[in-house]
Amino acid sequence: MASLAARTSSKALKNVSRTVGRSTVSPLAASRSYSLLARSTVAAKPKTTFENVRGVKTLDFAGSKEVVYERADWPLPKLHEYFKNDTLALIGYGSQGHGQGLNARDNGLNVIVGVRKDGASWKEALEDGWVPGKTLFPIEEAIDRGTIIMNLLSDAAQSSTWPQLAPLITKGKTLYFSHGFSVVYKEDTHVVPPTDVDVILVAPKGSGRTVRTLFKEGRGINSSIAVFQDVTGKAKEKAIALGIAVGSGYLYETTFEKEVYSDLYGERGVLMGGIQGMFLAQYKVLRANGHSPSEAFNETVEEATQSLFPLIGQHGMDYMYAACSTTARRGALDWAPIFEAANRPVFEKLYESVKNGTETRKSLEFNGRSTYREDLARELKEIDEQEIWRAGKTVRSLRPDYKQ
Ligand SMILES: NC(=O)c1ccc[n+]([C@@H]2O[C@H](COP(=O)([O-])OP(=O)(O)OC[C@H]3O[C@@H](n4cnc5c(N)ncnc54)[C@H](OP(=O)(O)O)[C@@H]3O)[C@@H](O)[C@H]2O)c1
């Protein structure tokens, strides 16, 4: 679908300087919704005025009160008015650049993309309808044209490109990140923002692909927001508005430091590293005891992902336990504390490795190599070739909705 932002962009790009009081957003954009599915719902509502915008929510999270900001507080006309003089310059078009950029464009904002000319991301941006010279530029030019500089390069590239990019981030612009990585680990990354710009963060809690698919479904991903530097007094408000603009449904407040510690820890732990390690350990013991690959896979991965984990997601751990046999429940209740005790020292070690910067240095070294894409692909291929995941392919092929 041709984006409205793309259609209005040539006009907008002639007016990239902050021209207070004049909107560069087409009136058509004001009628566009947060997503294709939600559009009809919003369109059916009576005219939205800023006065009827709801307040933020203070919610009780297990006894701890936290403020949550939500999309309903930022109806599209308010969002358009707020960003009427801004050009969002997305630097980098990987997973997050793709998701956040397309969502902000579909929301009717002025968005441009800056990537290495003729690199893999340039080609992907072309395929997504970004137009060279209008909405797609080499990195330096996009920064020059943007008022809000959204640094969505890989974390390693944010560090290696900083000496060239930093002088372009001039007074009046806003510097945006989706991870606290570069700024928090400044001794290693050498990313020290200029002191005269707002520095903010919107970190979606999921991959950029999910940022996009949830938006298209009319939902919105949960994101964290944080302020590192508030020069204008408006940094937090801007972070919230940008969070909604890029497709978040709910925004939770944090700091750059807490965001990066929890994120690096979580992905190395339960979300990715831990889950692969647990799956593999369980599978190997089953295989060593004579179980077939299909039985070992079904009992380790298939039942988890297809039956039990979705129940945890929907209603919590106790609900999943209650949905299983009394035999299963007894065993799970007995063994859970044993796994907790065995794993806790590993998690303590992991958190320390995140906090002291070891994980950051490893990531910068590895992802800073010119061969980082090939090197990562080689290691992922090794996982793909493990027996457990080869068995998984055959199990998955039997599903009625299987697609290769
Ligand atoms: N992915 C996630 O799940 C996720 C979730 C939340 C937050 N974040 C954060 O969002 C930010 C972006 O992450 P991502 O996963 O979307 O990006 P990514 O895939 O790690 O990075 C891809 C982008 O970086 C560019 N790039 C790499 N090396 C470069 C270099 N030396 N010079 C110029 N450009 C270079 C690539 O361009 P080429 O194609 O030209 O190489 C591409 O556009 C990061 O701070 C990340 O931590 C990511």
The ligand as an ORCA input file, in Angstrom:
! r2SCAN-3c Opt
* xyz 0 1
  N      15.624     -6.625     16.885
  C      15.011     -6.572     18.059
  O      14.336     -7.515     18.459
  C      15.101     -5.319     18.904
  C      14.134     -5.121     19.880
  C      14.178     -3.948     20.621
  C      15.183     -3.036     20.405
  N      16.153     -3.269     19.462
  C      17.185     -2.269     19.238
  O      16.867     -1.552     18.051
  C      18.079     -1.121     17.411
  C      18.119     -1.661     15.988
  O      18.117     -3.072     16.057
  P      17.746     -3.988     14.799
  O      17.665     -5.387     15.309
  O      16.592     -3.413     14.069
  O      18.978     -3.727     13.868
  P      20.084     -4.705     13.322
  O      19.382     -5.713     12.485
  O      20.968     -5.146     14.404
  O      20.869     -3.610     12.426
  C      20.624     -3.484     11.117
  C      20.955     -2.110     10.558
  O      22.270     -1.649     10.915
  C      22.931     -1.293      9.692
  N      24.385     -1.428      9.827
  C      25.085     -2.461     10.341
  N      26.424     -2.163     10.323
  C      26.533     -0.914      9.778
  C      27.600     -0.042      9.520
  N      28.860     -0.381      9.841
  N      27.350      1.173      8.969
  C      26.089      1.541      8.667
  N      25.017      0.762      8.899
  C      25.230     -0.441      9.453
  C      22.380     -2.267      8.653
  O      22.571     -1.736      7.371
  P      23.144     -2.646      6.158
  O      21.991     -3.485      5.676
  O      23.567     -1.612      5.187
  O      24.241     -3.497      6.731
  C      20.906     -2.279      9.063
  O      20.200     -1.205      8.495
  C      19.227     -1.662     18.263
  O      19.601     -0.662     19.193
  C      18.593     -2.819     19.002
  O      19.216     -3.162     20.206
  C      16.113     -4.375     18.689
*
